[in-house]
Amino acid sequence: MSIKGLDVSEFQGEVDWERVKAAGYKFAMLRAGYGYDTVDKQFRRNASECNRIGLPIGAYWFCYAFSPEKAAQEADGCLSTISGYRLDYPVCYDIEQASADYVEKQGVPFTSALARNVVTSFCNRIEAKGWYAMFYTNRNFLDTYLGTDLPKRYAYWYARYADQFDGTDCGMWQYTSTGSVPGISGNVDLDLGYVDYPSIIKDAGLNHLAGGSAPAPSPSPQYITYVIQPGDTLSGIARRYGTTVSTLTQLNGISDPDKIYAGNTLKVPENGTGTGSSAQYYTIRSGDTLSEIAQRFGTTVSALARLNGISDPDKIYAGNRIRVK
């Protein structure tokens, strides 16, 4: 089995995902961010668009951790970023030479033991939160720092640019960084998948998707995605949407309610605590503008921006759900 895929970050700019899907690509790995809590500038748009058109996605997070504790924090930042989206593919830790160079600049010797420990810490944290963990690196970094044990423990996304696959035991192979894909300007990384991750993840009940043999769940509440703004508190967000801090912490896997970070996203129940809220919501469509939506629902752009935590009214994304009243 060989599944045609690609991976992107903000460096590919705004992708026309409908054209990508029409060109025959079956999955996309999206950079969610890097370091502790720096979110890729295109991740939310990319994830929303892929979810909207039904293109399966996974996410990757670039490693800048210089200790296992920092790696666990990076995992938390990653999970906070991706939690509002459907992921049928793994959550991946990207560790490579740039990671080692950054750690060395912090005055910490980058050793093979440290490399293995940060990958293990990140992936274990991802698994503990109910997601499917993976790591990514190239042949040289694997041989120099990570060894052969980690690919046996976690799913492995292997980078080696060549015309022919070399038989390395991996779930995905990134075979070029100079691919050309309709709907994307410039070069893009291309991948081949060798594992049916969507089936494995769904059957195992991971990534918060229903398991194949599990009893059918009762209808789940609908959620909106809220982007945390500077100065926000979880209690303030809870009051604004008629819900509770406890509901938000459970829904988003937040271990410390006092630690939320601007730019990260939260899932918020659209009907608060389910006590009959009269709030009204709208799913953004391709071509919509905030001013048109405001006019349609008899409100203002500033009111919509304030209600939904939108910092830039010119940047709204198809597939996202916003509160209009």
Solvent accessible surface area in square Angstrom, and as a share of the most:
residue,aa,sasa,rsa
1,M,143,0.64
2,S,73,0.47
3,I,29,0.15
4,K,83,0.35
5,G,0,0.00
6,L,0,0.00
7,D,5,0.02
8,V,2,0.01
9,S,10,0.06
10,E,42,0.19
11,F,158,0.66
12,Q,34,0.15
13,G,28,0.27
14,E,121,0.54
15,V,1,0.00
16,D,61,0.32
17,W,1,0.01
18,E,93,0.42
19,R,133,0.48
20,V,0,0.00
21,K,85,0.36
22,A,90,0.70
23,A,36,0.28
24,G,27,0.26
25,Y,17,0.06
26,K,120,0.51
27,F,0,0.00
28,A,0,0.00
29,M,0,0.00
30,L,0,0.00
31,R,29,0.11
32,A,0,0.00
33,G,0,0.00
34,Y,69,0.26
35,G,11,0.10
36,Y,77,0.29
37,D,44,0.23
38,T,58,0.34
39,V,25,0.14
40,D,2,0.01
41,K,164,0.69
42,Q,32,0.14
43,F,1,0.00
44,R,44,0.16
45,R,38,0.14
46,N,2,0.01
47,A,0,0.00
48,S,4,0.03
49,E,17,0.07
50,C,0,0.00
51,N,52,0.27
52,R,88,0.32
53,I,28,0.14
54,G,51,0.49
55,L,4,0.02
56,P,40,0.25
57,I,0,0.00
58,G,0,0.00
59,A,0,0.00
60,Y,20,0.08
61,W,0,0.00
62,F,25,0.10
63,C,0,0.00
64,Y,64,0.24
65,A,1,0.01
66,F,69,0.29
67,S,25,0.16
68,P,48,0.30
69,E,117,0.52
70,K,79,0.34
71,A,0,0.00
72,A,26,0.20
73,Q,74,0.33
74,E,5,0.02
75,A,0,0.00
76,D,48,0.25
77,G,3,0.03
78,C,0,0.00
79,L,17,0.08
80,S,30,0.19
81,T,0,0.00
82,I,0,0.00
83,S,17,0.11
84,G,24,0.23
85,Y,22,0.09
86,R,122,0.45
87,L,1,0.00
88,D,18,0.09
89,Y,5,0.02
90,P,0,0.00
91,V,0,0.00
92,C,0,0.00
93,Y,0,0.00
94,D,9,0.05
95,I,0,0.00
96,E,44,0.20
97,Q,85,0.38
98,A,49,0.38
99,S,0,0.00
100,A,1,0.01
101,D,66,0.34
102,Y,80,0.30
103,V,0,0.00
104,E,90,0.40
105,K,167,0.71
106,Q,84,0.37
107,G,65,0.62
108,V,43,0.25
109,P,96,0.60
110,F,15,0.06
111,T,66,0.38
112,S,40,0.26
113,A,50,0.38
114,L,22,0.11
115,A,0,0.00
116,R,94,0.34
117,N,74,0.38
118,V,0,0.00
119,V,0,0.00
120,T,46,0.27
121,S,23,0.15
122,F,0,0.00
123,C,0,0.00
124,N,64,0.33
125,R,71,0.26
126,I,0,0.00
127,E,64,0.28
128,A,83,0.64
129,K,60,0.25
130,G,24,0.23
131,W,14,0.05
132,Y,45,0.17
133,A,4,0.03
134,M,0,0.00
135,F,0,0.00
136,Y,20,0.07
137,T,0,0.00
138,N,51,0.26
139,R,80,0.29
140,N,106,0.54
141,F,4,0.01
142,L,6,0.03
143,D,92,0.48
144,T,75,0.44
145,Y,40,0.15
146,L,1,0.00
147,G,30,0.29
148,T,92,0.54
149,D,101,0.52
150,L,14,0.07
151,P,24,0.15
152,K,160,0.68
153,R,128,0.47
154,Y,11,0.04
155,A,18,0.14
156,Y,4,0.01
157,W,3,0.01
158,Y,0,0.00
159,A,5,0.04
160,R,87,0.32
161,Y,123,0.47
162,A,30,0.23
163,D,141,0.73
164,Q,141,0.63
165,F,72,0.30
166,D,67,0.35
167,G,58,0.56
168,T,22,0.13
169,D,117,0.60
170,C,18,0.11
171,G,4,0.03
172,M,0,0.00
173,W,9,0.03
174,Q,4,0.02
175,Y,59,0.22
176,T,28,0.16
177,S,41,0.26
178,T,92,0.53
179,G,6,0.06
180,S,101,0.65
181,V,5,0.03
182,P,63,0.40
183,G,14,0.13
184,I,17,0.09
185,S,99,0.64
186,G,59,0.57
187,N,91,0.47
188,V,1,0.01
189,D,34,0.18
190,L,18,0.09
191,D,1,0.00
192,L,44,0.22
193,G,0,0.00
194,Y,59,0.22
195,V,42,0.24
196,D,57,0.30
197,Y,4,0.02
198,P,34,0.22
199,S,51,0.33
200,I,75,0.38
201,I,0,0.00
202,K,95,0.40
203,D,92,0.48
204,A,62,0.48
205,G,34,0.33
206,L,49,0.25
207,N,5,0.02
208,H,124,0.55
209,L,22,0.11
210,A,54,0.42
211,G,16,0.15
212,G,52,0.50
213,S,113,0.73
214,A,57,0.44
215,P,125,0.79
216,A,99,0.77
217,P,102,0.64
218,S,90,0.58
219,P,136,0.86
220,S,78,0.50
221,P,80,0.50
222,Q,96,0.43
223,Y,64,0.24
224,I,3,0.01
225,T,36,0.21
226,Y,1,0.01
227,V,44,0.25
228,I,6,0.03
229,Q,39,0.17
230,P,114,0.72
231,G,81,0.78
232,D,28,0.15
233,T,75,0.43
234,L,4,0.02
235,S,48,0.31
236,G,18,0.18
237,I,0,0.00
238,A,4,0.03
239,R,179,0.65
240,R,95,0.35
241,Y,9,0.04
242,G,47,0.45
243,T,14,0.08
244,T,60,0.35
245,V,47,0.27
246,S,61,0.40
247,T,44,0.26
248,L,0,0.00
249,T,19,0.11
250,Q,144,0.64
251,L,44,0.22
252,N,19,0.10
253,G,43,0.41
254,I,34,0.17
255,S,94,0.61
256,D,50,0.26
257,P,55,0.35
258,D,133,0.69
259,K,124,0.52
260,I,32,0.16
261,Y,70,0.26
262,A,55,0.43
263,G,27,0.26
264,N,3,0.02
265,T,1,0.01
266,L,3,0.02
267,K,44,0.19
268,V,0,0.00
269,P,11,0.07
270,E,22,0.10
271,N,66,0.34
272,G,6,0.06
273,T,66,0.38
274,G,59,0.56
275,T,117,0.68
276,G,69,0.66
277,S,51,0.33
278,S,111,0.72
279,A,19,0.14
280,Q,75,0.33
281,Y,31,0.12
282,Y,23,0.09
283,T,58,0.34
284,I,5,0.03
285,R,161,0.59
286,S,86,0.55
287,G,71,0.69
288,D,24,0.13
289,T,61,0.36
290,L,4,0.02
291,S,64,0.41
292,E,85,0.38
293,I,0,0.00
294,A,4,0.03
295,Q,153,0.68
296,R,127,0.46
297,F,35,0.15
298,G,72,0.70
299,T,38,0.22
300,T,76,0.44
301,V,46,0.26
302,S,72,0.47
303,A,25,0.20
304,L,1,0.00
305,A,14,0.11
306,R,163,0.60
307,L,41,0.20
308,N,10,0.05
309,G,6,0.06
310,I,33,0.17
311,S,97,0.62
312,D,53,0.27
313,P,53,0.34
314,D,136,0.70
315,K,126,0.53
316,I,31,0.16
317,Y,47,0.18
318,A,12,0.09
319,G,30,0.29
320,N,33,0.17
321,R,70,0.26
322,I,11,0.05
323,R,43,0.16
324,V,3,0.02
325,K,116,0.49
